[in-house]
Amino acid sequence: MARLKYYGHACWSLQQGNTNVLIDPFLSDNPWTKGIPTDLRPTAIFLTHGHSDHLGDAIAIAKQSGAPVLAMVELADYCQEQGAKSIDGNFGGVVKFDFGWAKFVPAWHSSTWAPPGGALRSTTPNGFVIRFFDQTFYHAGDTGLFYDMKLIGEINPIDVALLPIGGHYTMGVEDAVRAVELLTPKLVIPMHYSTWPPIEQDPEEFKRLVESKTAAKCVVVKPGAEWDVPANL
């Protein structure tokens, strides 16, 4: 059985047995966590883009754990330059793992970062469709609503979708509900909200709208909490 742990913002771990995929590990400066958990043992680290609230502590964790960082080419190259193992990819690319695979899919956002003392660097942001053992997960990354979400859900039917709802920098609640209509996942979980005042949102209102307007179920996982994904959704 897969287990999701939510560290707040867009940071999740996806665990089953000894496999632990850590996504967007913004931890040290994350108001929900304020530090890297001492029991964190990722076997792989996935990055959706280079903003500091997503790249976060990925390089330090990768160097400490030996876990490779999966990211778009330019960001993967940067992580490699900083001493982390990395796996690069690009849109449409599928990277295989022992647990299944991860596919790079579009996200409508921006992606820049500035190394200490270095020039501003950039790449294209992405989301991931992740086949994790017997279930399919979609981590949208930071994104606005776009109609090709329909194609993402048609090609790889989604069991669990992790969607931003904060607004201001990403989709807000209403657009995220529309995204659920396009993606048609079995279950959706909100993320990227209420970390700071500009993205304050009520996840329970999102849940109410999802379950009244779509066929999907919605589960609100609070920061710091874990949720066991049912084998049969």
C-alpha positions as CSV (number, residue, x, y, z in Angstrom):
1,M,0.0,0.0,0.0
2,A,1.4,3.4,-1.0
3,R,1.6,6.1,1.7
4,L,1.6,9.8,1.0
5,K,3.2,12.2,3.5
6,Y,2.6,15.9,3.1
7,Y,5.3,18.3,4.3
8,G,3.3,21.4,3.3
9,H,3.4,23.6,0.2
10,A,4.2,21.3,-2.7
11,C,6.4,18.8,-0.9
12,W,5.3,15.2,-0.7
13,S,6.9,11.8,-0.1
14,L,5.4,8.8,-1.8
15,Q,6.4,5.6,0.0
16,Q,5.9,1.9,-0.2
17,G,8.2,-0.6,1.5
18,N,11.8,0.7,1.1
19,T,10.9,3.0,-1.8
20,N,10.5,6.7,-1.0
21,V,10.1,9.3,-3.7
22,L,10.5,12.8,-2.4
23,I,8.9,15.6,-4.5
24,D,9.9,19.3,-4.3
25,P,11.7,19.1,-1.0
26,F,11.2,22.7,0.3
27,L,11.9,22.0,4.0
28,S,14.4,24.3,5.7
29,D,12.5,27.5,5.0
30,N,9.1,26.0,4.8
31,P,6.8,27.5,7.5
32,W,5.1,24.1,7.8
33,T,8.3,22.2,8.6
34,K,11.1,24.6,9.5
35,G,13.8,21.9,9.0
36,I,14.8,18.7,7.3
37,P,13.3,15.7,9.1
38,T,16.0,13.5,10.6
39,D,14.3,10.4,9.4
40,L,14.1,11.4,5.8
41,R,15.5,8.6,3.6
42,P,14.5,9.2,0.0
43,T,15.4,6.8,-2.8
44,A,14.7,9.4,-5.5
45,I,14.0,13.1,-5.5
46,F,11.7,14.6,-8.2
47,L,11.8,18.4,-9.0
48,T,9.1,20.2,-10.9
49,H,11.0,23.5,-11.3
50,G,13.8,25.7,-9.9
51,H,12.1,28.2,-7.7
52,S,13.5,28.1,-4.2
53,D,10.2,26.9,-2.7
54,H,10.5,23.7,-4.8
55,L,14.2,23.2,-5.4
56,G,14.5,23.8,-1.7
57,D,16.9,21.4,0.0
58,A,17.0,18.9,-2.9
59,I,20.8,19.1,-3.5
60,A,21.7,18.8,0.2
61,I,19.4,15.8,0.7
62,A,20.6,14.2,-2.5
63,K,24.2,14.5,-1.4
64,Q,23.5,13.2,2.0
65,S,21.3,10.3,0.9
66,G,22.8,9.4,-2.4
67,A,19.3,9.6,-4.0
68,P,19.3,10.9,-7.6
69,V,17.5,14.0,-8.5
70,L,15.1,13.8,-11.5
71,A,14.5,17.1,-13.2
72,M,14.4,18.9,-16.5
73,V,17.7,19.0,-18.3
74,E,19.0,22.3,-17.2
75,L,18.0,21.9,-13.6
76,A,19.4,18.4,-13.5
77,D,22.7,19.7,-14.9
78,Y,22.8,22.3,-12.2
79,C,22.2,19.7,-9.5
80,Q,25.0,17.6,-11.0
81,E,27.3,20.6,-10.9
82,Q,26.6,21.0,-7.2
83,G,27.7,17.4,-6.5
84,A,24.3,15.6,-6.5
85,K,23.5,12.6,-8.7
86,S,20.9,13.6,-11.3
87,I,18.7,12.1,-14.0
88,D,17.6,14.6,-16.7
89,G,14.5,14.5,-18.9
90,N,12.1,16.6,-20.9
91,F,8.5,16.8,-22.0
92,G,7.1,13.4,-23.0
93,G,10.1,11.6,-21.7
94,V,9.6,8.6,-19.5
95,V,12.2,7.5,-16.9
96,K,12.0,4.0,-15.6
97,F,12.5,3.0,-12.0
98,D,12.3,-0.2,-10.0
99,F,8.8,0.9,-8.8
100,G,7.5,1.9,-12.2
101,W,8.2,5.1,-14.1
102,A,7.9,8.9,-14.2
103,K,6.8,11.0,-17.2
104,F,7.5,14.7,-17.7
105,V,4.3,16.6,-18.6
106,P,3.8,20.4,-19.0
107,A,3.1,23.0,-16.4
108,W,2.3,26.6,-17.1
109,H,4.5,28.6,-14.8
110,S,8.1,30.0,-14.7
111,S,11.3,28.4,-13.4
112,T,14.4,30.4,-12.4
113,W,17.0,30.2,-9.7
114,A,20.1,32.1,-8.7
115,P,23.1,30.1,-7.4
116,P,25.0,31.9,-4.7
117,G,27.2,34.5,-6.4
118,G,26.1,33.2,-9.8
119,A,24.0,34.4,-12.7
120,L,20.3,33.8,-12.9
121,R,19.5,30.4,-14.5
122,S,16.3,29.1,-15.9
123,T,14.5,26.0,-17.3
124,T,11.0,25.0,-18.2
125,P,8.7,23.9,-15.4
126,N,6.9,20.6,-15.5
127,G,4.6,18.2,-13.7
128,F,5.0,14.5,-13.3
129,V,2.8,11.5,-14.0
130,I,4.2,8.8,-11.8
131,R,3.4,5.1,-12.1
132,F,4.1,4.0,-8.5
133,F,3.8,0.2,-8.2
134,D,0.1,-0.4,-9.1
135,Q,-1.2,3.1,-9.0
136,T,-0.8,6.3,-11.1
137,F,-0.2,9.7,-9.5
138,Y,-0.1,13.2,-11.0
139,H,1.9,15.9,-9.3
140,A,1.0,19.1,-11.2
141,G,3.8,21.2,-9.9
142,D,3.1,24.9,-10.0
143,T,0.7,25.6,-12.8
144,G,-2.3,27.5,-14.1
145,L,-5.2,25.8,-15.7
146,F,-4.6,24.6,-19.3
147,Y,-6.8,22.5,-21.5
148,D,-4.1,19.8,-22.3
149,M,-4.7,18.5,-18.8
150,K,-7.5,16.6,-20.5
151,L,-4.9,14.9,-22.7
152,I,-2.7,14.1,-19.7
153,G,-5.7,12.3,-18.0
154,E,-6.7,10.5,-21.2
155,I,-3.3,9.0,-21.9
156,N,-2.6,7.9,-18.4
157,P,-5.7,7.5,-16.3
158,I,-5.0,9.0,-12.9
159,D,-5.7,7.5,-9.6
160,V,-4.5,10.4,-7.4
161,A,-3.9,14.0,-8.5
162,L,-2.0,16.5,-6.4
163,L,-3.1,20.0,-7.5
164,P,-2.2,23.5,-6.4
165,I,-5.2,25.6,-5.2
166,G,-3.5,28.7,-3.7
167,G,-4.1,31.2,-6.5
168,H,-1.9,34.2,-7.1
169,Y,1.1,32.2,-8.4
170,T,-0.9,29.1,-9.5
171,M,-4.5,27.9,-10.1
172,G,-6.9,29.0,-7.4
173,V,-9.8,26.9,-6.1
174,E,-12.2,27.5,-9.1
175,D,-9.6,26.8,-11.8
176,A,-8.4,23.7,-9.8
177,V,-11.9,22.3,-9.8
178,R,-12.0,22.8,-13.6
179,A,-8.7,21.0,-13.7
180,V,-10.3,18.0,-12.0
181,E,-13.0,18.0,-14.6
182,L,-10.4,17.8,-17.3
183,L,-8.1,15.3,-15.7
184,T,-10.9,13.0,-14.4
185,P,-8.8,11.4,-11.5
186,K,-10.4,9.0,-9.1
187,L,-9.2,11.1,-6.2
188,V,-7.7,14.6,-5.8
189,I,-5.7,16.2,-3.0
190,P,-5.0,20.0,-2.7
191,M,-1.6,21.5,-2.2
192,H,0.3,24.7,-2.5
193,Y,-2.0,26.8,-0.4
194,S,-1.9,28.9,2.9
195,T,1.9,28.8,3.1
196,W,1.9,32.6,3.0
197,P,-0.9,35.2,2.9
198,P,-1.1,35.7,-0.9
199,I,-2.1,32.0,-1.3
200,E,-4.5,31.6,1.6
201,Q,-7.3,29.2,0.6
202,D,-9.8,26.9,2.3
203,P,-9.1,23.3,1.3
204,E,-12.5,22.2,2.6
205,E,-14.2,24.6,0.2
206,F,-12.2,23.0,-2.6
207,K,-13.3,19.5,-1.4
208,R,-16.9,20.6,-1.3
209,L,-16.8,21.9,-4.9
210,V,-14.9,18.9,-6.3
211,E,-17.3,16.4,-4.8
212,S,-20.4,18.5,-5.9
213,K,-19.2,19.2,-9.4
214,T,-17.1,16.1,-10.4
215,A,-17.1,12.4,-10.0
216,A,-13.8,12.5,-8.1
217,K,-13.4,12.2,-4.3
218,C,-11.3,14.7,-2.5
219,V,-9.1,14.1,0.6
220,V,-7.5,17.0,2.5
221,V,-4.1,15.9,3.9
222,K,-2.9,18.5,6.4
223,P,0.8,19.5,6.5
224,G,2.8,17.0,8.6
225,A,0.1,14.2,8.1
226,E,0.3,10.9,6.3
227,W,-2.4,9.2,4.3
228,D,-2.5,5.6,3.2
229,V,-3.7,5.3,-0.4
230,P,-6.4,2.6,-0.6
231,A,-5.5,-0.2,-3.0
232,N,-8.9,0.1,-4.7
233,L,-10.0,3.7,-5.1
